[in-house]
């Protein structure tokens, strides 16, 4: 036994210890993802484009900030439903704060897209064209950031780890303009198709938009709501950029207004300059489906069965001439099948067989113009359908989600002309548009008339807050917001958490 | 004649057979029987029993005549008198003292001295990487064995000690079989990292993750919280559980010790006594309480009052349906265990087989488990080498229903059973499930039958160790462990299920199959040195440990099924039956894999001098692959000291049988954050054919650290009949792991960082055990444990962190538990409810303010054990006070506005909201915040040891009846104040104390039979 001890035990111990004591280097292995070397710039550029989907098509965040505070949208509380801690009401009544959900979400969405573009711009492997497209995307995000938040956090890509500096609204605007001018020669010309990528025309549109708002963006932050002085040079630049788009010959007004938002708008519309190109069956998974645009407004018992949420305001609805084609239309393949019309939904609603719909308690489903924002019933409020649902795939339809549209080019040009004293030329443009939309022409054009016309053409497309600020009506009382709001509300506050982490940012005046 | 005799007799017979001396044994037995029952001629024996220690007379000592049921007790002076047969043997016994058996012979006076054994103090306590005894322990350790465990339906090991250990609080996520449990040892220390303790089974630390993926919410029936990962262990296999509560005990587990450590020791075979145990249990359970919703007629009356048109068929469907009766049931649980253990001087072995089928009270839900276990040790080479192997293998099958709390406004089984209009029928005239036509309407019975959710986990945990006793004092141990689990989750929603049109494209069915594989490999080497040098005792351990955790998964999700509804077709078995043509993308798939390594060095020295002064020092160095490159290794020291005052001459022994003062200090860590947080990683966007950077890396990321100190006192009075422990603790957690705001613009809004903060948990724990009666006939002992706890976010140099997400219609983005400096974690911040205005609208205070904490300030448990002859009984009552619970169910489901929408409510909903308008939105306020105080009779068990005939081949037979959750005394208006919706989190910041349509808790009765052979 003693002998066995001498042989067996050491062998046993050796066996147990073999290979077990070697020290691990504790490498943090990346197994189900990749590193930068596995991610070429073209994939990252694609990702930067795709960030537009989740960033803009949700009913909350950026979209909510661009619409709810305006005179064309509100989110009423309906009994137990849609109170959400006053989230939507606070936007409409201009009582948001620096911790509001949508303020934070919009800031984050815009900055994420900005950062994804930065990844391409700062990548030494990127081609000049890829950098140019990424700079367009960054300019797009910066435009929204400076418009909504009045300043932009901006990274020095030579030193990307450093704390971002804060560009003032004026500095950010200058950066946007400089970038767009720099990249324009490198971009493709518009072809009328492939509207989901940056083109010279898309860059021209964004330049026109920036120049149009330059007076707002360079305004003294102590009096952010104006009055504004629109420089002749800026207005000329708006006209020049609009003319560049018009003269490309690739765009024209679409005869049937709602074709611009139809699930076949890729082919039906001639107005699309920059969009999120959606394909049936795929888009929802990318978060770019326009489905929220109908779900957020339709009643449960309509098809699509929605969330019975947002409505327009009676005054806004009443600003339409009822002959205007933009006020509503029946859509073949939808209205005759499930009853849903396009445009404004008022009064009794029907199914595809013309049978009157009821609400959930069995009462007739009649949408009313009057609405109590704090305590609405199921049927109160006029609903709005712009994007036409594809009944064969309601969640993942093929509607391209529209950012830049030709009609807006015409209206921007008209506005620039009006603001530089050429009212007659502006009136012609507006009347041409009105004629195309099947409504009577105007005899004179005032700023108020032009703002109203922008509303009638561009409603629920995410421009109304921007337009109202520029036209100086943003703070004015509207239905369910009886008092004028303070001037500082024309920009949103920087989220509290961001101020804590980046001392370069200073809270906007008034907050 | 009591059954001890039979047991002794039976054993004698068997041992007799083994030693081939049957005849002798039988003769002896016969002689005794004859002597007792035929020739019994009693005489009186008297005397005095004294304590060997101080010579004083001992009152209350039991004296019995061996082999009979005669007995008496000593009087106040220790004197006794008993009538006994001439050849009798008297048995003298007293708790904490050695038993004496003395043959009377011809004597009529018999004086006896009993020697204090202080057995309890010599009880072995399992600590990390070794054992100690109660008297030598310096740290805060609670050790429980089978006699302290909860009885009845026990789904997983930690439920054995629910309520029984001071400082350990458990809150179940729900009443679902196998659901997760929130376990907090001495408070909640972390905001975002895990707060559960580290589990160590027979020395192998477990990976705490679950292999049954919680279903994601994408199909619209709510996320299903992951199951309790400890479900794989059969509670019957457990010998003891030690809870390491303070830093001096837990620091040996370093970066994983901050939330305490639970050491589970499984049963082993005992040398010289083979035992075959068969136990069978059957339980029935039903919901302790259901919501007493309005009856059909009352509903119609109230609906009319609310202005609804009761002639409309959407308000009055003409039927009368009790929806809760249709979704709940009386659940039956069956439990079978078979074990065999034994051994000799060289070999010990233990085998067990367990089968458990636990039904839930929601129809169709269950947890089934089959386990097999082997434990064996063998000594070689004159006991120089000890080889040990232990293995558990198990299969757990979970069947769930759509009961998760992460649910949209359409509702889950629970909420729909409460609120669905009682006038609606289950089925429409054509036999299909009834629906109102509103696309979001969900029929509770359809939800049960058309949504399926099953999980299946196979897990094997094994370890092999070799110990080499190099010298008398020095030994070396190598331990190799492998923990392998595979889980499959299968979820399906049948095509056309009412209420899913908004969630599933085309409402054409949904199936998801998710597989997960988790492997943990452990290699450990330890050296133990134990010696006595004069008055000094040294017990030291040094070791190296390496663990590798691998976690991989994959899933396949299918939509656009082409089968017809109602065909009884299992979608998860047939994911090929989809339309994958054209632009329909029927399939989604994904895969994941992560790995992390933990490499550690540790040592501990226990030094005791003269059995009076005890000192323990430990150090663990943990290195993890997850830690940032700049912080690869963390150091976790601790010290503990104790002074056994009872061994000092100035402490009177007649008062204190034990008195020990303890103090401890140490640092422990928490390292629960994902792999790869220190590296820039890029993820694909499969549907877009793109890839993007996904995170903001942090090269400095490291563990969260908790510095704790405490003092404690252990005492024994009345010769050990009354023992107790008092502990004060103070824990401070810093460097909190949190995905904190990343400066924008960046690709992610947050990045993992150690944020400057201080979470403070302070408290006092008491536990007291009192042997009230210690007679052989009637025994009664009681124990009580109480914990007073205060939790505070002492420092948080960042903006409040939101959590406490309310669920339900109109409650999106409502967070009621902002984590705020100066207040407890998960403190409720709410507007005051100030009644209703003349229009019936709620009036709230202008500002939100702190209204209470979900943590009770006091938690207690009281156990009483009785024995009376062959009977035994145990009652366990526990309770808590000083905490609050938020009734999210009332805010979201049982509110007045819901009635106006045609949903059912309870009479209490209406009576408590008198004056509220039907259209007034239910907003979060103090109206829904209630006290979570309760007293519960949690466990009541009565057992009987059946008297077996002398020729029985069984050693013992025990029958028991156990009731669980028998009585709940609480003012809470919901079902149960001790519950928490795990989904009420924000950005994965956990929450606590929010009750939302949880799976109800049951009251359970179990009849058990256990036999030993």
Interface residues (C-beta under 8 A of the other chain):
Chain A: X1 X4 X5 X8 X9 X12 X13 X16 X17 X20 X21 X23 X24 X26 X27 X28 X29 X30 X31 X32 X33 X34 X35 X36 X38 X39 X43 X44 X46 X47 X48 X49 X50 X51 X77 X78 X79 X80 X81 X82 X83 X84 X85 X87 X99 X101 X107 X108 X110 X111 X112 X114 X115 X116 X118 X119 X141 X153 X154 X155 X163 X164 X279 X280 X281 X282 X284 X285 X286 X295 X300 X301 X303 X305 X358 X360 X361 X362 X363 X374 X375 X377 X393 X394 X395 X396 X398 X496 X497 X498 X500 X501 X502
Chain B: X308 X309 X312 X313 X314 X315 X381 X382 X384 X385 X409 X436 X437 X438 X439 X440 X466 X468 X476 X478 X480 X501 X502 X505 X506 X523 X525 X544 X546 X552 X582 X583 X584 X585 X588 X591 X592 X593 X594 X595 X596 X597 X599 X623 X624 X625 X626 X627 X632 X675 X676 X678 X679 X680 X681 X682 X683 X685 X687 X688 X689 X690 X691 X692 X693 X694 X740 X741 X742 X743 X744 X745 X746 X747 X748 X749 X798 X799 X808 X809 X810 X811 X812 X813 X814 X841 X892 X895 X897 X898 X900 X901 X902 X917 X918 X919 X920 X921 X922 X923 X924
